[in-house]
Amino acid sequence: MRVAFFGTAGFGADVLRALVGRGNLDVAIVVSQPDRPSGRGRRPQPPAVAAAAGELGLPLLQPERASETPPPADAGIVVAFGQLIRPPLLDSYPLVNLHPSRLPRWRGAAPVERAIMAGDPETAVAVIDLVAELDAGPVREMAAIKIGPADDAGAVRRRALELGVPMLERALLEPSPPVPQSGEVTYAHKLTADDRALDWRRPACELDRVVRALSPHIGARTALDGRPVTVWRARPLEHGPAPGQVADPLVVGTAEGGLRLLEIQPAGKRRMAADEYLRGLREPPQEAR
């Protein structure tokens, strides 16, 4: 079976590498989005899936509208592609999608992040058939994923990858009848700058979930005495100073409790442990905003 792989983001790149490494499907061609400006210099950079295709020596297409010209294949796999699949591609051959959520909960662009932010104790990874409506296709297979109190988005995605890749193979090589989605539909809207900002008027447990949801790929943001920092790891505490005030050892007060910052990244610098950051200052910060 010759398979076309459609993907853009990092999770898609991880799935592509795993599929090729397992060797049970012949990934004949990869379709990703065009290179986009990125970084300080705004130079065009390939999406993660396009870069992975180059590493693996796979043929690559990067059309603006992938649905207009279906690549030759017996079937297609879609993972974190970022384009809605429409005819004629939608009708050309079987298309399955790997989506890391308990569908129909958290359809959309950021299912892992939204599940963690919402405090869901469990999510899932699902293989569905592609239909015109976003993430609404019938389910081929679904597996539950627990979200532990210290799990970040990276941990959840690793589990989704481990469970999901064999599910994709079974969906194409040993297909079973799909089952319609059932339950309340919720949408995992695309992340914005507002989602990254830590609002110290919120409880520490909620801010901890924001940090974990955005790690290790995006990062939450705040400013310590006016100096912007990205927060990669933190720990909620039962007690803390007043909201927005900073106490030793880098504990920021919240509406309920405090949030101890464990790993941060000052603007323009590398990630570092909180104690290393403090050693580089003349005096510890007093305020976070």
Secondary structure, DSSP 8 states (H G I E B T S, - for coil): -EEEEEE-SHHHHHHHHHHHHH-SSEEEEEE----EEETTTTEEE--HHHHHHHHHT--EE--SSGGGS--S-SEEEEES--S---TTGGGTS-EEEEESS-TTTTEES-HHHHHHHTT-SEEEEEEEE--SSTT-S-EEEEEEEE--TT--HHHHHHHHHHHHHHHHHHHHHS----B---S---EE----HHHHB--TTS-HHHHHHHHHHTTTTT-EEEEETTEEEEEEEEEEES--SSBTBEETTTEEE-SSSEEEEEEEEETTS--EEHHHHHHTSSS---BB-
